[in-house]
Amino acid sequence: MTPQVYLKPGKEARVLAGHPWVFRSDIDRAQKEANPGDVVRVIAAKGRFLGQAVYNPHSMITLRMLSNDETPVDRAFVKTRVREAIALRRQVADLDCCRLIFAESDRLPAVIADKFGDVISLQILSLGMARFQEAIVEALVEELSPQGIWERNDVPVRELEGMSQSTGLLWGSVPDRVEIRENGLKLWVDVKQGQKTGYFLDQKENRAAIAPFARDARALDICTHTGGFALHAAMYGAKEVTGVDLSEPALAMALENARLNGFDQVAFVRANAFDFLREQADAGEQYDLIILDPPAFAKNKASLPGARKGYKEINLRAMKMLGTGGVLVTCSCSQAMLPELFRQVIQEAAADAGVTLQQVEWRGPARDHPVLLASGETNYLKCGIFRVLQ
């Protein structure tokens, strides 16, 4: 019989509203039969059945909801969820490179699967879902017949779940790097050692959105990683592009990607983003298009004050190097930096820089990263496109 976990009085509200997480502090007790990683029945304080979840008392997120009914959660259940996730991507994405499974948004909590050409990169960050890894791999193979599936579980958060970090081959064969096409651009992806699952697919549609502003532009891409925005700017007609990053391996790949596409107007610089922007602004450099795509400055709410300062500084420096009609593409992937707060920080930077901003577009993650409406955490990526009015 499926063990049960009981919530404290009043703590069922979030679950009933559709949020997929229940924190340790919201739990009253668990039956002794409930072991870490088990599927459990979730019960409100007054005895109401709320649904089923994977359970881990060692994690701050103790329950990750899977369903609100009594349907057995087994291999068949998980494989159905995988097939449903892929069905959406067939509708809205290019299967050559896309996110196949986006964790809670696809009702497969803490499971990430990205497809790069014929290779799938798989990441499972919760103990309960790790028990279904074989079923997930099997479903991916049945649906897509990939060349190979590579495990990218080299993420410290797994240790908070009581799991070790690991990488390796799960299916077939996987080369050291894979060539993909994104919006028509050719790119190398290091599935085995690249950041996260190998490449940041969430910005795919945002990179395409810079096309109207790149032609004949002098462009600057801050935190370029392997050249995503910079190379899109070159493809869309920028006359001069500079990509900046602190990672030597990422810049080496970015340079290879530039050569792969035959671009000779792109240069890459290894530098700290803040230092580079400060030096360029102080030197009076001017650009037509500046893209800011930094890593998350705010990992949680406690780090928001420092993150606000960081986002304000890089945006202010960038604005000082954009003349009338110049375009700023500014991004934040910090979950804790909510959209309205991010817009407020951008406006504060504009006021200090002495410029007026015209919002051309406000964007989020690509459609293969669907947002779970009840969970704001799934809507983590903000991308604003602004035009400078002096």
C-alpha positions in Angstrom: 0.0 0.0 0.0 1.3 3.5 -0.9 2.6 5.3 2.2 1.1 8.6 3.2 2.5 12.0 4.1 0.4 14.5 6.1 0.6 18.3 5.8 0.2 20.8 8.6 -3.1 22.7 8.8 -3.6 25.2 6.0 -0.6 24.1 4.0 -2.7 22.4 1.4 -3.5 25.7 -0.3 -0.4 25.8 -2.5 -1.0 22.2 -3.6 -4.6 22.8 -4.4 -3.6 25.9 -6.4 -1.3 23.7 -8.5 2.1 24.4 -7.2 4.3 21.2 -7.5 6.5 21.7 -4.4 5.8 21.1 -0.7 8.6 22.2 1.6 9.8 20.3 4.7 8.4 23.1 7.0 4.9 22.4 5.6 4.8 18.7 6.6 3.4 17.4 9.8 4.3 13.8 9.6 5.0 10.8 7.4 4.0 7.2 7.9 7.0 5.1 9.0 6.7 3.1 5.8 7.6 6.1 3.7 11.2 5.9 2.6 13.4 8.5 0.8 12.6 8.3 -2.9 9.2 6.7 -2.5 6.0 7.7 -4.3 3.6 8.7 -1.5 0.0 9.9 -1.1 -0.3 13.5 0.1 -3.0 14.1 2.7 -4.2 17.5 4.1 -4.4 17.9 7.8 -8.2 17.3 7.8 -7.8 14.1 5.8 -8.4 15.3 2.2 -6.4 13.4 -0.4 -4.4 15.9 -2.5 -2.4 13.8 -4.9 0.7 11.7 -5.3 4.3 12.9 -5.0 7.9 11.7 -4.8 9.1 12.0 -1.2 12.5 12.9 0.2 12.7 14.0 3.9 16.4 15.0 3.4 15.5 17.6 0.8 14.1 21.1 1.6 11.6 20.4 -1.2 10.3 17.3 0.5 7.4 16.5 -1.8 7.4 17.0 -5.6 3.9 16.5 -6.8 3.2 14.1 -9.7 -0.6 14.0 -9.9 -3.8 15.0 -8.1 -5.4 11.6 -8.6 -5.0 7.9 -7.7 -3.5 6.8 -11.1 -0.7 4.4 -10.3 2.7 6.1 -10.6 4.8 3.5 -12.3 7.0 3.0 -15.4 4.0 3.3 -17.7 2.9 6.5 -16.0 6.4 8.1 -16.4 6.8 6.9 -20.0 3.4 8.5 -20.8 4.6 11.8 -19.3 7.8 11.7 -21.5 5.7 11.0 -24.6 3.4 14.0 -23.8 6.4 16.3 -23.3 7.9 15.2 -26.7 4.5 15.7 -28.4 4.5 19.4 -27.4 8.0 19.8 -28.8 6.9 18.3 -32.1 4.3 21.1 -32.2 6.4 24.1 -31.1 10.1 23.4 -31.5 12.8 22.2 -33.9 13.6 18.7 -32.8 17.2 19.1 -34.0 17.9 21.2 -30.9 15.4 21.8 -28.2 14.5 21.0 -24.6 12.5 17.8 -24.6 11.6 17.7 -20.9 11.4 20.8 -18.7 11.0 19.3 -15.2 8.0 20.5 -13.2 6.5 22.2 -16.3 6.2 18.8 -17.9 5.1 17.2 -14.7 8.3 15.3 -14.5 9.9 17.1 -11.5 13.6 17.8 -11.6 14.0 16.0 -14.9 15.8 17.8 -17.7 16.3 16.4 -21.2 17.9 18.4 -24.0 18.3 17.2 -27.6 21.3 18.2 -29.6 21.2 16.7 -33.1 21.0 13.0 -32.6 22.2 13.1 -29.0 20.1 13.6 -25.8 21.6 15.1 -22.6 19.7 13.9 -19.5 19.7 15.3 -16.0 17.7 14.0 -13.0 18.0 16.1 -9.9 15.6 14.4 -7.4 15.9 11.1 -5.7 12.4 10.0 -6.4 12.6 10.6 -10.1 16.1 9.0 -10.3 14.4 5.7 -9.6 12.6 6.1 -12.9 15.7 6.8 -14.9 15.5 3.6 -16.9 11.9 4.2 -17.9 12.8 7.7 -19.0 15.7 6.6 -21.1 13.5 3.8 -22.6 10.8 6.3 -23.5 13.2 8.7 -25.1 14.7 5.9 -27.2 11.3 4.6 -28.3 10.1 8.1 -29.3 13.2 9.5 -30.9 15.7 6.8 -31.7 18.7 8.9 -30.8 22.3 8.0 -31.5 23.0 8.2 -27.8 21.9 9.6 -24.4 24.5 11.1 -22.0 24.0 11.6 -18.3 24.8 15.1 -17.0 24.2 14.6 -13.3 27.3 16.5 -12.3 25.2 19.0 -10.3 25.9 19.8 -6.6 22.1 20.0 -5.8 22.0 16.2 -6.2 24.0 15.9 -3.0 21.2 17.7 -1.1 19.0 14.9 -2.3 21.3 12.3 -0.9 22.7 11.4 -4.4 26.2 11.4 -5.8 27.2 13.5 -8.9 27.8 11.4 -12.0 28.2 11.6 -15.8 28.4 8.9 -18.4 26.8 7.0 -21.2 23.2 5.8 -20.7 22.4 4.7 -24.2 24.1 4.1 -27.6 27.2 6.2 -28.4 27.9 9.9 -27.8 30.7 11.9 -29.5 32.7 14.5 -27.6 30.8 17.2 -29.4 27.8 17.5 -31.6 27.0 19.9 -34.4 23.6 21.5 -34.3 21.7 24.2 -36.2 20.0 26.9 -34.3 18.0 29.4 -36.3 20.1 28.4 -39.3 23.4 29.0 -37.4 25.8 26.1 -37.2 27.2 25.4 -33.6 29.3 22.9 -31.9 27.9 21.7 -28.5 30.0 19.9 -25.9 27.5 17.5 -24.4 29.9 15.8 -22.1 31.6 18.8 -20.4 29.8 22.0 -21.5 27.9 24.1 -18.9 24.6 22.7 -17.6 23.5 20.1 -20.3 25.9 21.5 -22.9 24.3 24.6 -24.3 21.7 27.2 -23.2 18.6 26.4 -25.3 16.3 28.7 -23.4 17.6 31.7 -25.3 17.1 30.2 -28.7 14.1 32.4 -29.7 15.6 35.5 -28.0 18.7 35.1 -30.1 16.6 35.1 -33.2 14.7 38.2 -32.0 17.9 40.4 -32.4 17.8 40.0 -36.2 16.1 43.4 -36.9 18.7 45.3 -34.8 21.9 43.6 -36.0 22.4 44.7 -39.6 25.4 46.9 -40.1 25.7 47.2 -36.3 28.8 47.3 -34.1 27.7 44.7 -31.5 28.9 43.7 -28.1 27.8 40.4 -26.4 28.6 40.2 -22.7 28.8 36.7 -21.2 28.8 35.2 -24.6 29.5 31.6 -23.4 30.1 29.7 -26.7 29.1 32.7 -28.8 25.3 32.3 -29.0 24.2 35.9 -29.3 27.4 37.1 -30.9 27.3 34.7 -33.7 23.6 35.3 -34.3 24.5 39.1 -34.6 27.1 38.2 -37.2 24.7 36.0 -39.1 22.1 38.8 -39.1 24.5 41.2 -40.7 26.5 43.0 -37.9 29.7 44.6 -39.3 31.7 44.1 -36.1 31.0 41.8 -33.2 32.9 41.4 -29.9 32.0 38.5 -27.5 33.2 38.7 -23.9 33.4 35.8 -21.4 35.6 34.7 -18.5 35.7 31.0 -19.4 38.6 29.9 -21.7 37.0 26.6 -22.7 33.8 28.5 -23.7 35.6 31.1 -25.7 37.7 28.4 -27.5 34.4 26.8 -28.6 33.0 30.2 -29.5 36.0 30.8 -31.8 35.5 27.4 -33.4 31.8 28.2 -33.9 32.8 31.4 -35.7 35.1 29.5 -38.0 32.5 26.9 -38.6 30.2 29.6 -40.0 32.9 31.5 -41.9 32.6 34.7 -39.8 35.6 37.0 -39.8 34.0 40.0 -38.2 33.7 38.4 -34.8 36.4 38.7 -32.0 36.3 37.1 -28.6 37.8 38.6 -25.4 38.5 36.9 -22.1 37.6 39.3 -19.4 35.4 39.9 -16.4 32.2 41.4 -17.6 32.1 44.3 -15.1 35.7 45.2 -15.7 35.4 45.1 -19.5 32.2 47.3 -19.5 33.8 49.8 -17.1 37.0 50.1 -19.2 35.0 50.4 -22.5 32.7 53.0 -21.1 35.5 55.0 -19.6 37.3 54.9 -22.9 34.3 56.3 -24.7 33.5 53.3 -26.8 30.2 53.3 -28.6 28.1 50.4 -29.9 24.8 50.0 -31.8 23.8 46.8 -30.2 24.7 45.4 -26.7 23.6 42.1 -25.4 23.8 41.3 -21.6 23.3 37.7 -20.8 25.0 37.1 -17.4 24.7 34.1 -15.2 22.2 34.2 -12.3 23.3 36.9 -9.8 20.5 35.9 -7.4 20.4 32.3 -6.4 17.8 33.0 -3.7 15.9 35.9 -2.1 18.7 36.5 0.4 21.1 37.4 -2.5 18.7 39.8 -4.1 20.3 43.1 -2.7 23.7 42.2 -4.2 22.1 41.0 -7.4 20.2 44.3 -7.9 23.5 46.2 -7.6 25.1 43.9 -10.2 22.3 44.1 -12.7 22.1 47.8 -12.3 25.8 48.3 -12.8 26.2 46.2 -16.0 23.0 47.8 -17.5 24.1 51.3 -16.6 27.6 50.8 -18.2 26.0 49.4 -21.3 23.6 52.2 -21.7 26.4 54.7 -21.6 27.9 53.1 -24.7 24.7 53.3 -26.7 23.8 56.4 -28.7 20.4 57.5 -29.9 18.7 54.5 -31.5 21.1 52.1 -30.0 19.6 48.8 -28.8 20.1 47.0 -25.5 19.1 43.4 -25.1 19.3 42.7 -21.4 18.6 39.3 -19.7 18.3 37.8 -16.2 18.0 34.1 -15.5 17.7 34.6 -11.7 14.4 33.1 -10.5 14.3 35.4 -7.5 14.6 38.5 -9.7 10.9 38.8 -10.6 10.0 40.5 -13.9 8.7 43.7 -12.4 11.8 44.0 -10.2 14.1 43.5 -13.1 12.3 46.2 -15.1 12.6 48.5 -12.1 16.4 47.9 -11.9 16.7 48.6 -15.6 14.8 51.9 -15.3 16.9 52.9 -12.3 20.0 52.3 -14.4 18.6 54.3 -17.2 17.9 57.2 -14.9 21.4 57.2 -13.6 22.8 56.9 -17.1 20.8 59.9 -18.2 18.9 58.1 -21.0 15.3 57.3 -21.8 14.5 53.8 -22.8 11.8 52.6 -25.2 10.7 49.0 -24.6 10.5 47.3 -28.0 9.8 43.8 -26.7 9.7 41.8 -23.4 10.4 38.2 -23.8 10.8 35.0 -21.8 12.2 31.5 -22.4 11.7 29.7 -25.7 8.5 27.7 -26.2 10.2 24.4 -25.5 10.6 25.8 -21.9 6.8 26.1 -21.1 5.8 27.8 -18.0 3.7 26.1 -15.3 1.2 28.9 -14.5 0.9 27.9 -10.8 4.7 27.9 -10.4 6.5 31.2 -10.9 9.8 29.4 -10.6 9.4 27.9 -14.1 9.2 31.5 -15.5 12.7 32.3 -14.6 14.1 33.9 -17.8 13.6 37.6 -18.6 14.8 39.2 -21.8 14.1 42.9 -22.5 14.8 44.6 -25.8 15.1 48.4 -25.4 15.9 51.3 -27.7 17.8 54.3 -26.3 16.2 57.7 -26.7 18.5 60.6 -25.7 
